[in-house]
Amino acid sequence: MYIFANHSWGYVITKTREESSVIQKIQEWTYKIAGGMFGLGLLVPTIKMGQARGLSSNDGKSAANAILWTIKLFLLFGAVLLIAIVSFFIMLYSTFVGLKRNYDWKAIIAGAKASK
């Protein structure tokens, strides 16, 4: 639907440069924030566990390690999710605006009513 909606007929002079620059800035900021989250997630340290003597180790490092891994995974998946959500809304917006701008809906609806 996105491709169909944004199919321009003939040569079109860009009259929406300001809108395009706003969308591009939103994308840039999203990539910067997501990149920061991803990089921070990679930099979160994990605690190295020592040699376990026996079946279990209850030295207090397990809980801290679980918390650090949770933070790390939250940041990594959050970065990917942020890009996906922002891309979804930009594509949804572009589809609706493209359908509105590129097609004469009054003529299409009148033609559909006349063909009944």
C-alpha positions as CSV (number, residue, x, y, z in Angstrom):
1,M,0.0,0.0,0.0
2,Y,2.9,2.4,0.8
3,I,4.4,1.9,-2.7
4,F,1.0,2.4,-4.3
5,A,0.2,5.5,-2.3
6,N,3.5,7.2,-3.0
7,H,3.6,6.5,-6.7
8,S,3.9,9.9,-8.3
9,W,2.5,10.5,-11.8
10,G,5.1,12.2,-14.0
11,Y,7.6,14.7,-12.8
12,V,6.7,16.2,-9.5
13,I,8.6,19.3,-8.1
14,T,9.1,18.7,-4.4
15,K,6.7,21.1,-2.7
16,T,7.1,19.3,0.6
17,R,10.7,19.9,1.4
18,E,10.0,21.1,4.9
19,E,7.9,18.1,5.7
20,S,10.6,15.8,4.2
21,S,13.3,17.5,6.2
22,V,11.2,17.0,9.4
23,I,10.8,13.3,8.7
24,Q,14.5,13.0,7.9
25,K,15.4,14.7,11.2
26,I,13.0,12.3,13.1
27,Q,14.8,9.4,11.4
28,E,18.2,10.7,12.3
29,W,17.3,11.3,15.9
30,T,15.8,7.8,16.1
31,Y,18.9,6.2,14.7
32,K,21.1,8.3,17.1
33,I,19.1,7.3,20.1
34,A,18.8,3.7,19.1
35,G,22.5,3.6,18.3
36,G,23.3,5.0,21.7
37,M,21.0,2.4,23.4
38,F,22.6,-0.4,21.4
39,G,26.1,0.8,22.2
40,L,25.3,1.3,25.9
41,G,23.8,-2.2,25.9
42,L,27.0,-3.7,24.5
43,L,29.1,-1.8,27.1
44,V,27.1,-3.0,30.1
45,P,29.6,-5.2,31.9
46,T,28.8,-8.7,33.2
47,I,30.4,-10.2,36.3
48,K,32.7,-13.1,35.6
49,M,31.8,-16.0,37.8
50,G,34.6,-17.9,39.5
51,Q,35.1,-21.6,39.4
52,A,32.0,-23.2,40.9
53,R,32.9,-25.7,43.7
54,G,30.0,-28.0,43.8
55,L,26.6,-27.9,42.3
56,S,25.7,-24.2,43.0
57,S,27.4,-21.0,43.7
58,N,25.7,-18.6,46.1
59,D,28.3,-15.8,46.3
60,G,25.9,-12.9,45.5
61,K,27.2,-12.5,41.9
62,S,24.4,-14.4,40.3
63,A,21.7,-11.8,41.2
64,A,23.9,-8.9,40.1
65,N,24.7,-10.7,36.8
66,A,21.0,-11.3,36.2
67,I,20.2,-7.7,36.7
68,L,23.0,-6.6,34.4
69,W,21.9,-9.1,31.7
70,T,18.3,-7.8,32.0
71,I,19.5,-4.2,31.5
72,K,21.7,-5.3,28.6
73,L,18.9,-7.1,26.8
74,F,16.4,-4.3,27.5
75,L,18.7,-1.8,25.9
76,L,19.5,-4.0,22.9
77,F,15.9,-5.0,22.2
78,G,14.7,-1.5,23.0
79,A,16.9,-0.1,20.3
80,V,15.6,-2.4,17.7
81,L,12.0,-1.9,18.9
82,L,12.4,1.9,18.8
83,I,13.5,1.8,15.1
84,A,10.7,-0.5,14.2
85,I,8.0,1.6,15.9
86,V,9.2,4.9,14.5
87,S,9.6,3.4,11.0
88,F,6.0,2.0,11.3
89,F,4.6,5.4,12.1
90,I,6.6,7.2,9.4
91,M,5.4,4.7,6.8
92,L,1.8,4.9,8.0
93,Y,1.9,8.7,7.8
94,S,3.6,8.7,4.4
95,T,1.0,6.2,3.1
96,F,-2.0,8.4,4.2
97,V,-0.4,11.6,3.0
98,G,0.6,9.9,-0.3
99,L,-2.9,8.6,-0.9
100,K,-4.3,12.1,-0.1
101,R,-1.9,14.0,-2.4
102,N,-1.4,11.7,-5.3
103,Y,-5.0,10.8,-6.1
104,D,-8.2,12.8,-6.8
105,W,-10.6,11.0,-4.5
106,K,-13.6,13.0,-5.5
107,A,-13.3,11.8,-9.0
108,I,-12.6,8.2,-7.9
109,I,-15.6,8.1,-5.6
110,A,-17.8,9.8,-8.3
111,G,-16.6,7.2,-10.8
112,A,-17.4,4.3,-8.4
113,K,-20.9,5.7,-7.8
114,A,-21.5,6.2,-11.5
115,S,-20.5,2.6,-12.3
116,K,-23.2,1.1,-9.9
